[in-house]
Amino acid sequence: MAFVANGARLIVLSDRGVDAEHAPIPSLLLTGAVHHHLVREKSRTQVSLVVESGDAREVHHIALLLGYGAAAGVDTYLTGRNMLPAPIDSTDRPIV
């Protein structure tokens, strides 16, 4: 990969910005493919992978991504949105 030869040390694999015409590749498939391509090119030890994904929602998903080569980190941007506290009304009860 030319960008690794030119000095890149971090690759961010992201599924942000998808729309009706551009479907995302599942993050585990993408991570494994990039990892093995870098191994074949003998440049895997020169670069780290970060995955920014909306499809990793459970601890098991994150563990698989780490095992498939995303050793620099995993950002699960949709999980954070779902974990926000519920809005509270004036009686201190969650608004559902």
Phi, psi and omega per residue, in radians:
M1 nan 2.243 -3.028
A2 -1.094 -0.671 -3.077
F3 -1.194 -0.491 3.056
V4 -1.236 -0.735 3.092
A5 -1.108 -0.478 3.127
N6 -1.536 0.093 3.022
G7 1.921 0.008 3.107
A8 -1.121 2.365 -3.133
R9 -2.097 -0.069 -3.122
L10 -2.477 2.243 3.078
I11 -2.021 2.200 3.094
V12 -1.812 2.074 3.087
L13 -1.745 2.077 -3.018
S14 -2.309 2.575 3.029
D15 -1.931 0.270 3.057
R16 -1.229 2.691 3.075
G17 1.444 0.195 3.086
V18 -1.348 2.725 3.112
D19 -2.572 -2.914 -3.080
A20 -1.114 -0.433 -3.121
E21 -1.723 -0.212 -3.107
H22 -2.261 1.619 -3.124
A23 -1.336 2.511 3.130
P24 -1.338 2.614 2.971
I25 -1.460 2.347 3.105
P26 -0.937 2.360 -2.991
S27 -1.074 -0.614 3.131
L28 -1.175 -0.734 3.096
L29 -1.092 -0.801 -3.137
L30 -1.107 -0.797 -3.126
T31 -1.084 -0.805 3.117
G32 -1.089 -0.726 -3.132
A33 -1.132 -0.797 3.139
V34 -1.157 -0.752 3.119
H35 -0.990 -0.875 -3.090
H36 -1.225 -0.560 3.054
H37 -1.117 -0.767 3.116
L38 -1.117 -0.644 3.084
V39 -1.101 -0.821 3.135
R40 -1.062 -0.619 -3.141
E41 -1.444 -0.002 -3.134
K42 1.038 0.643 3.118
S43 -2.211 0.188 -3.081
R44 -1.117 -0.621 -3.111
T45 -1.311 -0.149 -3.109
Q46 -1.654 -0.150 -3.023
V47 -2.469 2.589 3.092
S48 -1.940 2.640 -3.133
L49 -1.933 2.364 2.998
V50 -2.091 2.350 3.115
V51 -1.962 2.206 3.061
E52 -1.963 1.881 -2.927
S53 -2.417 2.531 3.041
G54 -1.682 -0.199 -3.094
D55 -1.649 -0.102 3.060
A56 -1.580 1.835 -3.036
R57 -2.043 -0.218 -3.089
E58 -2.190 2.836 3.120
V59 -0.989 -0.684 -3.137
H60 -1.083 -0.706 3.109
H61 -1.066 -0.765 -3.131
I62 -1.155 -0.720 3.112
A63 -1.068 -0.712 3.102
L64 -1.120 -0.748 3.114
L65 -1.072 -0.730 3.093
L66 -1.095 -0.736 3.127
G67 -1.175 -0.497 -3.142
Y68 -1.512 0.019 3.002
G69 2.185 -0.044 -3.140
A70 -1.471 0.989 -3.017
A71 -1.219 -0.367 -3.134
A72 -1.401 -0.306 3.070
G73 2.591 2.852 3.109
V74 -2.345 2.213 3.071
D75 -1.956 1.982 3.139
T76 -1.779 1.455 -2.979
Y77 -1.160 -0.506 3.123
L78 -1.352 -0.541 3.129
T79 -1.066 -0.733 -3.138
G80 -1.070 -0.653 3.122
R81 -1.152 -0.632 -3.114
N82 -1.330 -0.240 -3.079
M83 -1.749 0.098 3.119
L84 -1.138 2.524 3.121
P85 -1.129 2.596 3.125
A86 -1.182 2.509 3.071
P87 -1.047 2.523 -3.100
I88 -1.905 2.390 3.082
D89 -1.573 -3.049 -3.053
S90 -1.166 -0.255 3.111
T91 -1.698 0.207 -3.128
D92 1.110 0.488 3.065
R93 -1.876 2.479 3.097
P94 -1.069 2.440 3.050
I95 -1.588 2.050 -3.085
V96 -1.831 nan nan
